[in-house]
Amino acid sequence: MARTAGSHSDITGPKVREAALKLFARGGYAAVSMRAIAAEVGVQVGALYNYTPDKQSLLFDLMEGHMSDLLAAVQDDLSGSATARLQEFVAFHIRFHHARPDAVFIAYMELRNLTDDNFKRIEALRGQYEGGLERILRDGVAAKEFQIVDTKIATLAIIAMLTGVNTWFRAGGRLSLEEVTAQYWEMVRRAVT
């Protein structure tokens, strides 16, 4: 199949993913057609299939890419106290997700649109990330820094709270991201001690 004049795979491939990310985040996966993605990129619909087998694969690739980037970026300095490690996790989570609002929205809101196999693969990646936070909380309980009855519930509650910043925070608002992060850290610290 001939490539559209002026298109290049190293340019068009990322444009397809960027367009899908933007459109899925704005309109929802179910409402976005391959035709709409092609129009956003400026290629014929058939050209999309040079970059993805289908819309489901595109959604999965976006989610997997987000989770892979997240797992590659998160760090846990085991030499620090559990409190210091938790504070760093809070700051990291807010910073990382703030810079990627569309990817975060899709990663949380479009899980229902994944096939069973793709859902299991994304859930496994999410489990790795959640496991890192839960390890910090368990270490804090063991060191008597934290008082938590159920570290799994605390993990999910903390992640939900931190991810919620993306739904309301806007740069240039009343508080800076650093000030918001400091307030969220204080809320998390109080919740675990």
Buried (B, 14 or more C-beta within 10 A) or exposed (E): EEEBEEBEEEEBBEBBBBBBBBBBBEEBBEEBEBEBBBBBBEBBEEBBEBBBEEBBEBBBBBBBBBBEEBEEEBEBEEEEBBBEBBBBBBBBBBBBBBEBEBBBBBBBEBBEBBEEEBBEBBBEBBEEBBEBBBBBBBBBBEEEBBEBEEBEEBBBEBBEBBBEBBEEBEEEEEEEBEEBBBEBBEEBBEBBE
